[in-house]
Amino acid sequence: MTARPFVIAIDGPAASGKGTLARRLAEHFGFAHLDTGVLYRATAFLVLEQADDPSDPVTAERAAGLVHPRLLSDPRLRGEAVSAAASVVAAIPGVRRALLDLQRNFAAHPPKPARGAILDGRDIGSVVCPAAEVKLFITASAEERARRRVEELRQQGAAAILEDVLQDLKERDARDIERRAAPLMAAPDATVIDTTTLDADAVFERVSNLIARALAAAR
């Protein structure tokens, strides 16, 4: 019998550093990585491409059904308009249902030669992969997350005003936390790490040690 892949679930709010951490961990441990937020960005992109309303469930659900892995690397998915619309479509239960199997299939069958999978998002440990061997919830204060986001945007050459970015993050947090379908939350058995005062290297060292111990225990 083939052993079930080792799965790591990383959840947290926008700009908490979970995506950067997930990519770094995937490279370090030889795991496949899926940024599940890109699935919702792809859905939002397809809706906006047709000049449709992201808050319309019928339109958004139809778009979710058209999401294909080839679309996930399209740089247009990183635009601010797509980002804002992604938070809207993600609150629609039918969209989340439409994308659930894709996420679970990735976790169950990570692309070879990966020996496991790392998924990051908002509901990985609580809904998508509740049996994940390691569950993490990465967070930081809204002010620190806004500062990081502004720095990232400016490095990309985009104009960004801290107050505007902070307000956008707070609104996005509210949508993610208050939605009825798979709200943003730490799974009861997740390790919660507040990165407000930690740099990326410190977070990586702490988490990689935790994962290494879990891998050793699983052997």
Backbone as ProteinMPNN parsed JSONL, in Angstrom:
{"seq_chain_A": "MTARPFVIAIDGPAASGKGTLARRLAEHFGFAHLDTGVLYRATAFLVLEQADDPSDPVTAERAAGLVHPRLLSDPRLRGEAVSAAASVVAAIPGVRRALLDLQRNFAAHPPKPARGAILDGRDIGSVVCPAAEVKLFITASAEERARRRVEELRQQGAAAILEDVLQDLKERDARDIERRAAPLMAAPDATVIDTTTLDADAVFERVSNLIARALAAAR", "coords_chain_A": {"N_chain_A": [[0.841, -1.197, 0.0], [0.569, 2.194, -0.863], [2.024, 4.855, 0.888], [0.241, 7.498, 2.503], [0.534, 10.861, 1.361], [2.544, 13.252, 3.134], [1.14, 15.997, 4.656], [1.038, 19.508, 4.943], [-0.612, 22.122, 6.399], [-1.149, 25.518, 6.043], [-2.444, 28.342, 7.34], [-3.857, 31.699, 7.47], [-4.246, 35.315, 7.729], [-4.309, 37.857, 5.079], [-1.127, 38.965, 3.861], [0.354, 38.04, 6.003], [2.604, 36.614, 5.812], [2.499, 33.964, 5.243], [2.495, 32.803, 2.677], [5.081, 33.252, 1.589], [6.534, 31.854, 3.5], [5.494, 29.265, 3.092], [6.363, 28.655, 0.467], [9.129, 28.65, 0.839], [9.453, 26.59, 2.717], [8.518, 24.441, 1.207], [10.483, 24.192, -0.764], [12.673, 23.601, 0.862], [12.005, 21.15, 2.109], [11.367, 19.54, -0.028], [8.74, 19.394, -0.947], [5.577, 19.646, -2.677], [3.93, 22.699, -3.533], [0.967, 24.548, -3.018], [-0.572, 27.521, -3.49], [-3.469, 28.331, -2.369], [-4.969, 30.601, -2.506], [-4.562, 31.604, -5.014], [-6.313, 30.223, -6.592], [-8.744, 31.408, -6.077], [-8.16, 33.938, -6.93], [-7.851, 33.401, -9.632], [-10.458, 32.679, -10.273], [-11.748, 35.127, -9.76], [-10.456, 36.69, -11.662], [-11.379, 35.558, -14.083], [-14.058, 36.235, -13.9], [-13.947, 39.059, -13.93], [-12.802, 39.432, -16.413], [-14.892, 39.022, -18.089], [-16.335, 41.205, -17.571], [-18.143, 40.96, -15.515], [-20.031, 40.729, -12.394], [-18.345, 40.197, -9.427], [-19.63, 39.531, -7.062], [-21.88, 38.157, -7.715], [-23.37, 35.123, -7.322], [-23.993, 33.08, -9.248], [-22.51, 33.756, -11.532], [-19.906, 33.792, -10.445], [-19.598, 31.141, -9.501], [-19.745, 29.724, -11.9], [-17.422, 30.637, -13.12], [-15.512, 29.614, -11.338], [-15.658, 26.929, -11.919], [-14.289, 26.844, -14.262], [-11.647, 27.223, -13.768], [-8.299, 26.483, -14.388], [-5.227, 24.662, -14.019], [-3.21, 25.772, -15.667], [-3.773, 28.453, -15.763], [-3.004, 29.496, -13.352], [-0.442, 30.547, -13.137], [-0.47, 32.946, -14.418], [0.555, 36.253, -14.663], [-1.253, 38.338, -14.474], [-3.031, 37.76, -12.523], [-2.153, 38.871, -10.208], [-2.84, 41.483, -9.925], [-4.232, 44.44, -8.347], [-6.991, 44.885, -8.586], [-7.951, 42.334, -9.174], [-7.164, 41.057, -6.863], [-8.799, 42.296, -4.915], [-11.327, 41.505, -5.854], [-11.085, 38.781, -5.578], [-11.314, 38.289, -2.862], [-13.987, 38.771, -2.566], [-15.311, 36.812, -4.199], [-14.456, 34.593, -2.85], [-16.007, 34.447, -0.63], [-18.319, 33.271, -1.378], [-20.279, 30.468, -1.024], [-20.727, 28.459, -3.021], [-18.596, 28.801, -4.764], [-16.433, 28.087, -3.173], [-17.055, 25.409, -2.757], [-16.799, 24.475, -5.36], [-14.069, 24.626, -5.801], [-12.95, 23.009, -3.934], [-12.461, 20.192, -4.329], [-10.335, 20.266, -6.136], [-8.27, 21.297, -4.577], [-8.057, 19.349, -2.549], [-7.367, 17.132, -4.073], [-4.843, 17.861, -4.95], [-3.448, 17.785, -2.53], [-3.687, 15.073, -1.882], [-2.475, 13.858, -4.039], [0.283, 14.919, -4.7], [2.358, 16.54, -7.148], [4.823, 14.516, -8.675], [8.418, 14.704, -8.207], [7.689, 15.133, -5.553], [7.447, 14.544, -2.05], [5.447, 15.14, -0.424], [2.883, 17.552, 0.47], [2.326, 21.069, 0.642], [-0.065, 23.317, 1.527], [-1.33, 26.567, 1.403], [-3.555, 28.969, 2.768], [-6.807, 30.057, 3.734], [-8.533, 28.308, 4.973], [-7.391, 25.799, 5.201], [-6.411, 23.981, 7.211], [-8.738, 23.715, 8.681], [-10.874, 23.001, 6.979], [-10.198, 22.126, 4.259], [-7.991, 20.287, 4.453], [-8.328, 18.676, 6.982], [-7.067, 16.56, 8.233], [-4.378, 16.984, 8.089], [-0.889, 16.513, 8.691], [0.679, 18.467, 9.879], [-0.372, 21.534, 11.152], [-0.573, 24.973, 10.742], [-1.026, 28.323, 11.841], [-0.521, 31.374, 10.697], [-0.002, 34.637, 11.662], [-0.26, 38.251, 12.101], [-0.13, 41.65, 13.294], [-2.6, 43.939, 12.007], [-1.549, 46.398, 11.255], [1.199, 45.876, 10.898], [1.067, 44.019, 8.841], [-0.006, 45.589, 6.829], [2.07, 47.39, 6.464], [4.057, 45.699, 5.432], [2.833, 44.936, 3.052], [2.674, 47.37, 1.682], [5.388, 47.874, 1.311], [6.044, 45.738, -0.366], [4.469, 46.342, -2.642], [5.592, 48.773, -3.441], [8.158, 47.956, -4.09], [7.567, 46.644, -6.365], [7.119, 48.693, -8.0], [4.718, 49.997, -7.826], [2.414, 52.514, -6.794], [1.595, 53.178, -3.422], [-0.392, 53.772, -0.597], [-0.148, 53.838, 2.823], [-2.336, 54.083, 4.645], [-4.547, 53.518, 3.018], [-4.004, 50.896, 2.206], [-4.026, 49.603, 4.67], [-6.715, 49.942, 5.423], [-7.948, 48.453, 3.404], [-6.958, 45.887, 4.027], [-8.147, 45.475, 6.52], [-10.846, 45.42, 5.803], [-10.84, 43.191, 4.159], [-10.065, 41.216, 5.975], [-12.323, 41.229, 7.615], [-14.302, 40.282, 5.839], [-13.295, 37.712, 5.376], [-13.281, 36.537, 7.933], [-15.929, 36.758, 8.802], [-17.522, 35.46, 6.943], [-19.917, 32.917, 6.131], [-19.309, 30.488, 4.968], [-16.667, 28.383, 5.437], [-14.962, 30.136, 7.197], [-12.153, 32.336, 7.903], [-9.967, 30.986, 10.169], [-8.149, 29.63, 12.954], [-7.385, 26.244, 13.06], [-8.437, 24.017, 15.667], [-6.295, 22.417, 16.536], [-4.058, 23.642, 15.537], [-0.799, 25.142, 15.32], [-0.225, 28.29, 16.41], [1.348, 31.154, 15.199], [2.555, 34.29, 15.769], [3.774, 36.712, 13.782], [4.423, 39.364, 14.02], [6.586, 40.663, 15.305], [8.68, 39.199, 14.385], [11.298, 38.197, 12.159], [11.55, 36.898, 8.775], [13.41, 34.785, 8.66], [13.577, 33.884, 11.311], [10.997, 32.898, 11.726], [10.93, 30.883, 9.803], [12.931, 29.132, 10.753], [11.857, 28.288, 13.203], [9.47, 27.018, 12.37], [10.38, 25.097, 10.515], [11.846, 23.407, 12.163], [9.794, 22.377, 13.706], [8.345, 20.973, 11.765], [10.263, 19.129, 10.929], [10.487, 17.536, 13.203], [7.915, 16.438, 13.226], [7.952, 14.98, 10.854], [9.909, 13.094, 11.44], [8.636, 11.707, 13.458], [6.621, 10.54, 12.045], [7.732, 8.565, 10.563]], "CA_chain_A": [[0.0, 0.0, 0.0], [1.33, 3.435, -0.935], [1.805, 5.715, 2.048], [-0.428, 8.757, 2.221], [1.493, 11.97, 1.384], [2.624, 14.099, 4.314], [0.49, 17.253, 4.289], [1.211, 20.648, 5.836], [-1.632, 23.145, 6.173], [-0.748, 26.821, 6.573], [-3.511, 29.326, 7.207], [-3.598, 33.008, 8.043], [-4.789, 36.443, 6.977], [-3.489, 38.428, 4.007], [0.138, 39.632, 4.177], [0.915, 37.559, 7.269], [3.869, 35.953, 5.502], [2.301, 32.517, 5.1], [2.846, 32.356, 1.333], [6.537, 33.229, 1.506], [6.97, 30.741, 4.338], [5.111, 27.999, 2.454], [7.264, 28.404, -0.666], [10.464, 28.343, 1.372], [9.38, 25.263, 3.316], [8.368, 23.458, 0.128], [11.807, 23.996, -1.365], [13.561, 22.999, 1.859], [11.638, 19.761, 2.394], [11.066, 18.794, -1.244], [7.299, 19.222, -1.036], [4.858, 20.46, -3.666], [3.253, 23.819, -2.87], [-0.194, 25.152, -3.667], [-1.138, 28.735, -2.903], [-4.878, 28.178, -2.721], [-5.521, 31.914, -2.805], [-4.481, 31.825, -6.455], [-7.523, 29.657, -7.194], [-9.796, 32.429, -5.962], [-7.741, 35.018, -7.833], [-8.166, 32.959, -10.995], [-11.91, 32.795, -10.399], [-12.061, 36.552, -9.862], [-9.942, 37.157, -12.959], [-12.294, 35.112, -15.137], [-15.278, 37.038, -13.77], [-13.654, 40.425, -14.373], [-12.521, 39.391, -17.854], [-16.192, 39.092, -18.778], [-16.985, 42.423, -17.06], [-19.261, 40.545, -14.686], [-20.006, 41.133, -10.994], [-17.781, 39.132, -8.595], [-20.518, 39.174, -5.958], [-23.005, 37.373, -8.229], [-23.024, 33.716, -7.112], [-24.074, 32.267, -10.464], [-21.354, 34.101, -12.368], [-18.672, 33.387, -9.773], [-19.529, 29.686, -9.479], [-19.433, 29.283, -13.253], [-16.006, 30.932, -13.338], [-14.723, 28.679, -10.535], [-15.637, 25.669, -12.632], [-13.418, 26.964, -15.437], [-10.266, 27.423, -13.333], [-7.407, 25.432, -14.87], [-3.871, 24.869, -13.508], [-2.388, 26.624, -16.545], [-4.091, 29.853, -15.501], [-2.524, 29.91, -12.039], [0.834, 31.261, -13.235], [-0.675, 34.183, -15.181], [0.897, 37.405, -13.807], [-2.387, 39.242, -14.335], [-3.766, 37.395, -11.311], [-1.574, 39.582, -9.066], [-3.3, 42.867, -9.922], [-5.003, 44.84, -7.174], [-8.421, 44.691, -8.84], [-8.197, 40.897, -9.042], [-7.012, 40.741, -5.446], [-10.008, 42.734, -4.215], [-12.448, 40.664, -6.286], [-10.87, 37.428, -5.077], [-11.873, 38.238, -1.515], [-15.45, 38.755, -2.717], [-15.762, 35.505, -4.69], [-14.112, 33.574, -1.859], [-17.062, 34.395, 0.385], [-19.486, 32.601, -1.961], [-20.178, 29.033, -0.718], [-20.642, 27.64, -4.222], [-17.23, 28.916, -5.286], [-15.564, 27.282, -2.309], [-17.341, 23.997, -3.059], [-16.286, 24.16, -6.697], [-12.607, 24.556, -5.775], [-12.508, 22.133, -2.852], [-11.897, 18.938, -4.834], [-9.043, 20.557, -6.751], [-7.296, 21.436, -3.489], [-7.863, 18.058, -1.88], [-6.671, 16.254, -5.003], [-3.428, 18.252, -4.917], [-2.883, 17.279, -1.279], [-3.653, 13.611, -1.923], [-1.616, 13.412, -5.145], [1.209, 15.996, -5.073], [3.151, 16.222, -8.337], [6.107, 13.848, -8.445], [8.811, 13.718, -7.19], [7.431, 15.643, -4.206], [7.082, 13.511, -1.076], [4.362, 15.662, 0.384], [2.27, 18.776, -0.056], [2.09, 22.212, 1.514], [-1.123, 24.185, 1.016], [-1.573, 27.721, 2.255], [-4.805, 29.644, 2.457], [-7.581, 30.565, 4.863], [-9.307, 27.241, 5.614], [-6.76, 24.522, 4.862], [-6.427, 23.09, 8.359], [-10.084, 23.551, 9.242], [-11.842, 22.454, 6.016], [-9.636, 21.433, 3.083], [-7.161, 19.152, 4.881], [-8.417, 18.598, 8.437], [-6.212, 15.484, 8.737], [-2.986, 17.328, 7.798], [0.042, 16.131, 9.759], [1.098, 19.702, 10.55], [-1.262, 22.665, 10.891], [-0.017, 26.227, 11.229], [-1.803, 29.539, 11.608], [0.457, 32.466, 10.71], [-0.71, 35.905, 11.747], [0.492, 39.449, 12.495], [-1.055, 42.768, 13.453], [-3.03, 44.546, 10.739], [-0.626, 47.489, 10.919], [2.435, 45.304, 10.375], [0.766, 43.407, 7.547], [-0.162, 46.684, 5.865], [3.418, 47.914, 6.182], [4.714, 44.734, 4.543], [2.18, 44.984, 1.75], [3.101, 48.61, 1.034], [6.778, 47.676, 0.891], [6.006, 44.836, -1.512], [3.933, 47.07, -3.791], [6.57, 49.773, -3.877], [9.255, 47.236, -4.746], [7.064, 46.295, -7.695], [6.963, 49.932, -8.746], [3.348, 50.498, -7.718], [2.181, 53.514, -5.751], [0.801, 52.603, -2.337], [-0.557, 54.631, 0.571], [-0.303, 52.949, 3.961], [-3.693, 54.143, 5.206], [-5.459, 52.834, 2.104], [-3.709, 49.467, 2.266], [-4.496, 49.131, 5.974], [-8.176, 49.856, 5.371], [-8.277, 47.327, 2.54], [-6.691, 44.662, 4.768], [-9.165, 45.313, 7.558], [-12.089, 45.013, 5.147], [-10.654, 41.813, 3.699], [-10.1, 40.374, 7.171], [-13.718, 41.132, 8.058], [-15.005, 39.373, 4.923], [-12.791, 36.351, 5.56], [-13.65, 36.033, 9.253], [-17.377, 36.768, 9.008], [-18.291, 34.683, 5.971], [-20.506, 31.697, 6.695], [-18.653, 29.314, 4.394], [-15.239, 28.221, 5.713], [-14.347, 31.396, 7.604], [-10.757, 32.347, 8.323], [-9.847, 30.628, 11.575], [-7.119, 28.647, 13.261], [-7.914, 24.944, 13.46], [-8.203, 23.821, 17.098], [-5.002, 21.778, 16.794], [-3.007, 24.341, 14.794], [0.192, 25.937, 16.031], [-0.399, 29.698, 16.033], [2.597, 31.921, 15.274], [2.389, 35.718, 15.502], [5.031, 37.152, 13.169], [4.504, 40.819, 14.065], [7.93, 41.105, 15.706], [9.647, 38.206, 13.935], [11.672, 38.284, 10.755], [11.225, 35.688, 8.02], [14.341, 33.706, 9.008], [13.208, 33.348, 12.624], [9.779, 32.108, 11.541], [11.296, 29.68, 9.054], [13.68, 28.216, 11.623], [10.93, 27.704, 14.173], [8.519, 26.115, 11.709], [11.086, 23.961, 9.912], [12.163, 22.478, 13.255], [8.534, 21.72, 14.062], [8.014, 20.022, 10.699], [11.263, 18.053, 10.97], [10.111, 16.619, 14.295], [6.72, 15.718, 12.807], [8.361, 14.01, 9.827], [10.616, 12.009, 12.115], [7.647, 10.925, 14.205], [5.751, 9.837, 11.088], [8.458, 7.468, 9.905]], "C_chain_A": [[0.88, 1.253, 0.0], [0.982, 4.34, 0.239], [1.118, 7.012, 1.626], [0.595, 9.894, 2.287], [1.416, 12.761, 2.688], [2.109, 15.483, 3.913], [0.701, 18.307, 5.38], [0.202, 21.707, 5.447], [-1.192, 24.444, 6.829], [-1.856, 27.827, 6.288], [-3.097, 30.66, 7.811], [-4.171, 34.109, 7.186], [-3.825, 36.942, 5.908], [-2.257, 39.114, 4.566], [0.719, 39.232, 5.527], [2.268, 36.898, 7.069], [3.73, 34.468, 5.253], [2.721, 32.007, 3.728], [4.344, 32.242, 1.15], [7.094, 32.054, 2.297], [6.676, 29.407, 3.668], [6.039, 27.668, 1.294], [8.65, 27.987, -0.195], [10.495, 26.946, 1.985], [9.289, 24.177, 2.251], [9.717, 23.159, -0.525], [12.731, 23.247, -0.409], [13.278, 21.514, 2.056], [11.334, 18.932, 1.151], [9.593, 18.476, -1.396], [6.733, 20.059, -2.186], [4.081, 21.534, -2.918], [2.071, 24.304, -3.697], [-0.646, 26.353, -2.86], [-2.609, 28.736, -3.289], [-5.555, 29.516, -3.001], [-5.514, 32.214, -4.284], [-5.714, 31.254, -7.155], [-8.659, 30.679, -7.171], [-9.45, 33.652, -6.807], [-8.083, 34.666, -9.28], [-9.665, 33.058, -11.256], [-12.311, 34.247, -10.596], [-11.62, 37.115, -11.207], [-10.899, 36.784, -14.09], [-13.603, 35.896, -15.099], [-15.045, 38.438, -14.334], [-13.387, 40.492, -15.875], [-13.804, 39.508, -18.669], [-16.993, 40.316, -18.344], [-18.219, 42.09, -16.233], [-19.043, 40.968, -13.232], [-19.471, 39.996, -10.126], [-18.701, 38.687, -7.462], [-21.729, 38.362, -6.401], [-22.66, 35.885, -8.136], [-23.016, 32.871, -8.377], [-22.85, 32.496, -11.342], [-20.067, 33.57, -11.748], [-18.513, 31.869, -9.755], [-19.187, 29.126, -10.855], [-17.948, 29.498, -13.552], [-15.121, 29.955, -12.573], [-14.602, 27.324, -11.226], [-14.728, 25.66, -13.843], [-11.948, 27.149, -15.064], [-9.424, 26.217, -13.734], [-6.0, 25.704, -14.353], [-2.995, 25.779, -14.368], [-2.601, 28.109, -16.264], [-3.395, 30.381, -14.251], [-1.207, 30.675, -12.068], [0.723, 32.568, -14.015], [-0.407, 35.389, -14.282], [-0.258, 38.377, -13.609], [-3.211, 38.94, -13.082], [-3.285, 38.182, -10.096], [-2.005, 41.044, -9.005], [-4.181, 43.171, -8.728], [-6.509, 44.633, -7.373], [-8.799, 43.223, -8.682], [-8.126, 40.491, -7.576], [-8.265, 41.101, -4.659], [-11.202, 41.848, -4.575], [-12.319, 39.238, -5.767], [-11.456, 37.264, -3.68], [-13.395, 38.169, -1.551], [-15.937, 37.381, -3.16], [-15.5, 34.404, -3.664], [-15.168, 33.432, -0.776], [-18.315, 33.672, -0.113], [-19.37, 31.085, -1.765], [-20.009, 28.149, -1.949], [-19.267, 27.677, -4.861], [-16.295, 28.029, -4.474], [-15.791, 25.786, -2.563], [-16.723, 23.592, -4.391], [-14.771, 23.955, -6.698], [-12.067, 23.566, -4.75], [-11.845, 20.859, -3.36], [-10.519, 19.154, -5.446], [-7.956, 20.628, -5.678], [-7.012, 20.098, -2.818], [-7.132, 17.067, -2.774], [-5.177, 16.565, -5.027], [-2.763, 17.683, -3.67], [-2.714, 15.757, -1.302], [-2.692, 13.071, -2.973], [-0.663, 14.53, -5.565], [2.053, 15.588, -6.276], [4.479, 15.557, -7.971], [7.251, 14.782, -8.856], [8.562, 14.168, -5.751], [6.978, 14.518, -3.281], [5.961, 13.965, -0.148], [3.842, 16.945, -0.219], [2.124, 19.824, 1.039], [1.034, 23.081, 0.839], [-1.27, 25.367, 1.957], [-2.832, 28.438, 1.796], [-5.483, 30.18, 3.7], [-8.276, 29.457, 5.652], [-8.701, 25.87, 5.364], [-6.839, 23.543, 6.032], [-7.803, 22.796, 8.89], [-11.049, 22.834, 8.304], [-11.195, 21.587, 4.934], [-8.882, 20.173, 3.489], [-7.179, 19.025, 6.404], [-7.551, 17.506, 9.052], [-4.737, 15.754, 8.459], [-2.089, 16.997, 8.984], [0.536, 17.338, 10.552], [0.139, 20.813, 10.143], [-0.666, 23.915, 11.538], [-0.996, 27.356, 10.948], [-0.842, 30.706, 11.807], [-0.291, 33.792, 10.697], [0.255, 37.034, 12.102], [-0.528, 40.565, 12.644], [-1.418, 43.342, 12.089], [-2.064, 45.632, 10.305], [0.668, 46.95, 10.317], [2.198, 44.666, 9.012], [0.597, 44.476, 6.47], [1.197, 47.25, 5.489], [4.157, 46.99, 5.209], [4.139, 44.801, 3.139], [2.588, 46.233, 0.987], [4.527, 48.472, 0.513], [6.849, 46.79, -0.349], [5.527, 45.558, -2.765], [4.929, 48.082, -4.327], [7.774, 49.138, -4.549], [8.872, 46.825, -6.16], [6.839, 47.522, -8.567], [5.574, 50.52, -8.693], [3.249, 51.525, -6.595], [1.294, 52.896, -4.683], [0.785, 53.549, -1.153], [-0.911, 53.734, 1.75], [-1.731, 52.923, 4.495], [-4.689, 53.392, 4.334], [-5.27, 51.311, 2.17], [-4.215, 48.88, 3.58], [-6.018, 48.968, 5.984], [-8.623, 48.677, 4.526], [-8.064, 46.003, 3.268], [-7.746, 44.411, 5.839], [-10.496, 44.869, 6.964], [-12.005, 43.565, 4.672], [-10.699, 40.844, 4.87], [-11.541, 40.157, 7.619], [-14.504, 40.176, 7.171], [-14.59, 37.929, 5.176], [-13.262, 35.736, 6.876], [-15.154, 35.849, 9.394], [-18.17, 35.934, 8.012], [-18.771, 33.379, 6.604], [-19.794, 30.443, 6.201], [-17.152, 29.352, 4.673], [-14.557, 29.53, 6.1], [-12.876, 31.236, 7.977], [-10.699, 32.048, 9.816], [-8.685, 29.659, 11.74], [-7.802, 27.339, 13.655], [-7.578, 24.73, 14.937], [-6.828, 23.243, 17.434], [-3.861, 22.426, 16.017], [-2.035, 25.041, 15.743], [0.083, 27.367, 15.524], [0.914, 30.448, 16.242], [2.317, 33.357, 14.865], [3.733, 36.255, 15.027], [5.244, 38.663, 13.239], [5.917, 41.303, 14.35], [9.012, 40.128, 15.272], [10.028, 38.434, 12.48], [11.462, 36.927, 10.096], [12.128, 34.517, 8.401], [13.98, 33.065, 10.346], [11.971, 32.469, 12.523], [10.107, 30.804, 10.834], [12.014, 28.675, 9.943], [12.743, 27.52, 12.608], [10.031, 26.668, 13.525], [9.22, 24.906, 11.112], [11.495, 22.944, 10.977], [10.918, 21.695, 13.668], [8.183, 20.641, 13.041], [8.978, 18.848, 10.705], [10.932, 17.041, 12.061], [8.883, 15.794, 13.897], [7.052, 14.655, 11.75], [9.059, 12.816, 10.464], [9.648, 11.104, 12.864], [6.781, 10.082, 13.289], [6.43, 8.648, 10.446], [8.233, 6.127, 10.602]], "O_chain_A": [[1.828, 1.349, 0.78], [-0.189, 4.563, 0.547], [1.374, 7.55, 0.549], [1.443, 9.897, 3.179], [0.341, 12.914, 3.268], [2.587, 16.07, 2.942], [0.56, 18.032, 6.572], [0.163, 22.142, 4.297], [-0.896, 24.476, 8.023], [-2.162, 28.121, 5.132], [-2.123, 30.746, 8.56], [-4.545, 33.872, 6.037], [-2.675, 36.509, 5.839], [-2.318, 39.764, 5.609], [1.484, 39.987, 6.128], [2.995, 36.649, 8.031], [4.731, 33.775, 5.069], [3.247, 30.899, 3.616], [4.832, 31.247, 0.615], [7.996, 31.35, 1.843], [7.521, 28.512, 3.676], [6.459, 26.52, 1.149], [9.265, 27.083, -0.761], [11.457, 26.203, 1.793], [9.907, 23.12, 2.378], [10.041, 22.004, -0.801], [13.48, 22.363, -0.824], [14.205, 20.711, 2.16], [11.068, 17.735, 1.264], [9.23, 17.419, -1.911], [7.334, 21.047, -2.609], [3.624, 21.307, -1.797], [2.164, 24.451, -4.915], [-1.048, 26.229, -1.703], [-2.958, 29.103, -4.412], [-6.595, 29.563, -3.658], [-6.346, 32.978, -4.773], [-6.113, 31.756, -8.205], [-9.43, 30.795, -8.124], [-10.338, 34.321, -7.335], [-8.541, 35.511, -10.049], [-10.088, 33.474, -12.335], [-13.107, 34.569, -11.478], [-12.327, 37.919, -11.815], [-11.192, 37.609, -14.955], [-14.188, 36.186, -16.142], [-15.849, 38.941, -15.119], [-13.707, 41.485, -16.527], [-13.803, 40.022, -19.787], [-18.166, 40.46, -18.69], [-19.207, 42.823, -16.241], [-17.99, 41.504, -12.888], [-20.08, 38.927, -10.087], [-18.559, 37.574, -6.955], [-22.52, 37.924, -5.566], [-21.738, 35.433, -8.814], [-22.13, 32.036, -8.561], [-22.234, 31.549, -11.831], [-19.238, 32.972, -12.434], [-17.413, 31.361, -9.97], [-18.426, 28.164, -10.965], [-17.3, 28.647, -14.162], [-14.095, 29.513, -13.089], [-13.573, 26.656, -11.13], [-14.425, 24.601, -14.393], [-11.093, 27.223, -15.947], [-9.786, 25.074, -13.456], [-5.604, 26.866, -14.254], [-2.131, 26.481, -13.844], [-1.71, 28.924, -16.502], [-3.216, 31.59, -14.109], [-0.889, 31.383, -11.113], [1.735, 33.23, -14.247], [-1.061, 35.544, -13.251], [-0.24, 39.166, -12.664], [-3.997, 39.776, -12.637], [-3.943, 38.164, -9.055], [-1.571, 41.772, -8.113], [-4.803, 42.273, -8.159], [-7.215, 44.251, -6.44], [-9.848, 42.906, -8.121], [-8.926, 39.683, -7.106], [-8.739, 40.315, -3.839], [-11.994, 41.484, -3.706], [-13.323, 38.563, -5.541], [-12.027, 36.223, -3.356], [-14.017, 37.577, -0.669], [-16.87, 36.836, -2.571], [-16.224, 33.409, -3.609], [-15.22, 32.416, -0.084], [-19.265, 33.483, 0.646], [-18.442, 30.476, -2.297], [-19.232, 27.195, -1.925], [-18.823, 26.685, -5.44], [-15.467, 27.309, -5.032], [-14.844, 25.0, -2.581], [-16.187, 22.492, -4.527], [-14.249, 23.193, -7.511], [-10.864, 23.313, -4.702], [-10.779, 20.483, -2.873], [-9.632, 18.315, -5.291], [-6.863, 20.088, -5.85], [-5.858, 19.761, -2.552], [-6.358, 16.246, -2.283], [-4.347, 15.66, -5.112], [-1.65, 17.161, -3.737], [-1.722, 15.225, -0.803], [-2.158, 11.972, -2.831], [-0.784, 15.045, -6.676], [2.422, 14.421, -6.41], [5.17, 16.002, -7.054], [7.073, 15.584, -9.773], [9.169, 13.63, -4.825], [6.213, 13.643, -3.687], [5.582, 13.26, 0.788], [4.293, 17.379, -1.279], [1.841, 19.511, 2.195], [1.222, 23.527, -0.293], [-1.33, 25.191, 3.174], [-3.134, 28.506, 0.605], [-4.828, 30.694, 4.607], [-8.576, 29.62, 6.835], [-9.426, 24.876, 5.32], [-7.282, 22.407, 5.864], [-8.027, 21.743, 9.487], [-11.948, 22.132, 8.766], [-11.604, 20.445, 4.722], [-9.113, 19.104, 2.924], [-6.156, 19.243, 7.052], [-7.317, 17.513, 10.26], [-3.918, 14.843, 8.58], [-2.478, 17.177, 10.138], [0.782, 17.239, 11.754], [-0.133, 21.015, 8.96], [-0.305, 23.916, 12.715], [-1.705, 27.343, 9.942], [-0.407, 30.992, 12.923], [-1.117, 34.037, 9.818], [1.434, 36.801, 12.369], [-1.66, 40.444, 12.176], [-0.643, 43.245, 11.137], [-1.787, 45.775, 9.114], [1.177, 47.5, 9.34], [3.046, 44.767, 8.125], [1.015, 44.282, 5.329], [1.446, 47.554, 4.322], [4.804, 47.458, 4.272], [4.874, 44.73, 2.154], [2.823, 46.174, -0.22], [4.834, 48.906, -0.598], [7.619, 47.06, -1.27], [6.116, 45.402, -3.835], [5.085, 48.224, -5.539], [8.348, 49.713, -5.473], [9.725, 46.677, -7.036], [6.424, 47.412, -9.72], [5.271, 51.452, -9.439], [3.925, 51.41, -5.573], [0.349, 52.173, -4.998], [1.827, 54.067, -0.75], [-1.865, 52.96, 1.682], [-2.273, 51.851, 4.766], [-5.574, 52.707, 4.846], [-6.236, 50.549, 2.187], [-4.77, 47.782, 3.599], [-6.541, 47.976, 6.492], [-9.57, 47.977, 4.885], [-8.885, 45.094, 3.151], [-8.183, 43.278, 6.041], [-11.196, 44.041, 7.548], [-12.972, 42.81, 4.769], [-11.3, 39.774, 4.773], [-11.932, 39.041, 7.961], [-15.277, 39.356, 7.666], [-15.429, 37.028, 5.19], [-13.603, 34.554, 6.927], [-15.609, 34.898, 10.029], [-19.366, 35.717, 8.208], [-18.122, 32.819, 7.487], [-19.687, 29.455, 6.927], [-16.45, 30.246, 4.201], [-13.659, 29.984, 5.392], [-12.421, 30.145, 8.321], [-11.298, 32.754, 10.626], [-8.29, 28.965, 10.803], [-8.702, 27.337, 14.495], [-6.547, 25.207, 15.41], [-6.263, 23.541, 18.486], [-2.803, 21.817, 15.855], [-2.414, 25.475, 16.831], [0.278, 27.623, 14.336], [1.515, 30.389, 17.315], [1.89, 33.613, 13.74], [4.712, 36.253, 15.774], [6.148, 39.189, 12.59], [6.395, 42.242, 13.714], [10.147, 40.217, 15.742], [9.19, 38.818, 11.664], [11.225, 35.927, 10.775], [11.667, 33.377, 8.46], [14.067, 31.847, 10.497], [11.9, 31.417, 13.157], [9.62, 29.741, 11.221], [11.723, 27.481, 9.882], [12.833, 26.31, 12.815], [9.846, 25.574, 14.057], [8.7, 23.793, 11.197], [11.489, 21.741, 10.713], [10.989, 20.497, 13.944], [7.777, 19.538, 13.404], [8.569, 17.703, 10.511], [11.079, 15.835, 11.865], [8.811, 14.601, 14.191], [6.488, 13.561, 11.765], [8.829, 11.67, 10.077], [9.821, 9.885, 12.898], [6.266, 9.039, 13.693], [5.765, 7.807, 9.843], [8.774, 5.108, 10.171]]}, "name": "protein", "num_of_chains": 1, "seq": "MTARPFVIAIDGPAASGKGTLARRLAEHFGFAHLDTGVLYRATAFLVLEQADDPSDPVTAERAAGLVHPRLLSDPRLRGEAVSAAASVVAAIPGVRRALLDLQRNFAAHPPKPARGAILDGRDIGSVVCPAAEVKLFITASAEERARRRVEELRQQGAAAILEDVLQDLKERDARDIERRAAPLMAAPDATVIDTTTLDADAVFERVSNLIARALAAAR"}
